[in-house]
Each structure stands twice: as C-alpha cells, then as structure tokens.
Amino acid sequence: MSIFKRVSNILRSQKEVPTPATTGNPLEDSRVGDIVNVDLEEYVISGKVVYFDRGFAPHRYAYYLQSGKNIQCLIVEKGRTYDCFLCSFIEGSLDDPNDVPTRLELDGDVTFDLEFHRNDVSKTEGNTDFRSGDDIIFWRYFGPDQRFFFLQWQDGKFIALEGERTPGNQIKFLKSTL
C-alpha cells in the first residue's frame, strides 16, 4: 500500500459523518421558544397545550404565539389530515359548562353552530391558560366564511377563541437552539 493511499484513508476516516435530521412533524413536535411563521408574520411559541385521551396518542395541539404584545393561538387538530386554525382570544363569560349553547351569536351579526365537543386531558408547557394533567372540555363551532369559534373549560375557567382555517403548508416552523 502506498503512503498516499494510507494518508487518504486516515483523512477519510476522520471526517465527521453528518447526523441524520430528525423527521418529526413540526405541527406536533414544536416547543416553547421555537419560531412560527403564519400568514407572513413571525411569532415565538410562548406556550403549548397537548390534548389527549388517557392511554391514547395526542390528537390536538394549541400553540400560544406571541409577536410583541399580540398573542394568538394556533390550534392543530390531528385526523386523517391536519386541520390548523389561527385564532384570536375573545373576552366573554360563562359560569357553568352545562350552560354552553349549541348555537352562539357573536356581536349580533355572526352565528356559530356547534360542530362537536369532547373531554380531553391536557399536558402543558410554557405560558398557557391551563394546568397540566387536568380534564378540559373543548367545544368547536363553525360559522360563515370558514370562521370557527372554540370554547374551552377547565376547573371553572372558560377560554374563547375565534379564528379561521389556515392551510398547514403555509405554516413554517424554525427550531430554537436552546
């Protein structure tokens, strides 16, 4: 074996082998501190809520997105495909989850009809409105022009959101280096 062949083998053996990139789904795997680009606006994920049935895989994710003082919520529902909704928080009040109507009228001009509701368990990280490990009741309403209304209840506290369906391919995630 020649000296040049030995040197080239040594150099080849010392090259770093690139580590394969993880192929996880960013719609499910994003964490607090990651950056999300939705509708040409960038947000930082300040909180995350994972919804699941006990003993089953998660089926819904809510990302609290912050851009300056503006806080939005990106709801990702997992089914055959991913349904994504960019939502704004709405002020309002209800006292009892048994009083939630099947038809909501918002500001006297938009009517939302109940699509479904379910009980889930939450797992949270970062700044959210919920606690980890507790039951959440979740209602989803649909309205005109692809508008949706979400209502969530946990231990005496209601959270209301209104938003529109956003195609998942228009949502870009950038991982933080933390």
Long-range contacts (C-beta under 8 A, 24 or more apart in sequence): 26-173, 26-175, 27-61, 27-76, 27-78, 27-82, 27-84, 27-168, 27-171, 27-173, 28-58, 28-61, 28-76, 28-78, 30-63, 30-173, 30-175, 31-125, 31-176, 32-125, 32-126, 33-176, 33-178, 34-173, 34-174, 34-175, 34-176, 35-173, 35-174, 35-176, 36-63, 36-65, 36-74, 36-171, 36-172, 36-173, 36-174, 37-171, 37-172, 37-173, 37-174, 38-65, 38-72, 38-74, 38-86, 38-166, 38-170, 38-171, 38-172, 39-86, 39-166, 39-170, 41-67, 42-67, 43-67, 43-72, 45-126, 46-71, 46-126, 46-127, 47-124, 47-125, 47-126, 47-127, 47-128, 48-124, 48-125, 48-126, 48-128, 49-122, 49-123, 49-124, 49-128, 49-130, 50-122, 50-123, 50-124, 51-120, 51-121, 51-122, 51-136, 51-138, 52-120, 52-121, 52-123, 53-120, 53-121, 54-121, 58-123, 59-120, 60-120, 60-138, 62-128, 64-126, 64-127, 64-128, 73-161, 73-163, 74-166, 74-171, 75-150, 75-161, 75-163, 76-168, 81-168, 82-168, 83-165, 84-165, 84-166, 84-167, 84-168, 84-171, 85-148, 85-150, 85-163, 85-164, 85-165, 85-166, 86-163, 86-164, 86-166, 87-148, 87-150, 87-161, 87-162, 87-163, 88-161, 88-162, 88-163, 89-159, 89-160, 89-161, 90-160, 90-161, 90-162, 91-160, 92-158, 92-160, 93-158, 94-151, 94-153, 94-158, 97-137, 97-153, 100-139, 100-151, 100-153, 104-141, 104-149, 106-143, 106-149, 106-162, 110-143, 110-144, 110-147, 111-143, 111-144, 112-141, 112-142, 112-143, 112-147, 112-148, 112-149, 113-141, 113-142, 113-143, 114-139, 114-140, 114-141, 115-140, 115-141, 115-142, 116-140, 122-154, 129-154, 129-157, 129-159, 130-154, 130-159, 131-155
